[in-house]
Amino acid sequence: MPVTAALTPTDWQDLAACVDSDPGRFFSTDEEEIRAALALCAACPVREACLEHALSHGERYGVWGGMRESERAQLTRRRRRVA
């Protein structure tokens, strides 16, 4: 279950599964490193908060909230169409 209730805007970062990981993995162009980052995200208790942060701050690069750059761009486009 995601741990997002009652978090301040940056508390989720301290609870992230990647908190002690090499950030380079999340901004790599190497497919193996990207898959490793995505696997870490899959089990992260604050994945949703991370994704919302990336979307609200226009993060264009890297893996955020278990999504690649292209996936976040698609989600953003879908949200705009619905709004």
Secondary structure, 3 states (H helix, E strand, C coil): CCCCCCCCCCHHHHHCCCCCCCHHHHHCCCHHHHHHHHHHHHCCCCHHHHHHHHHHCCCCCCCECCECHHHHHHHHHHHHHHC
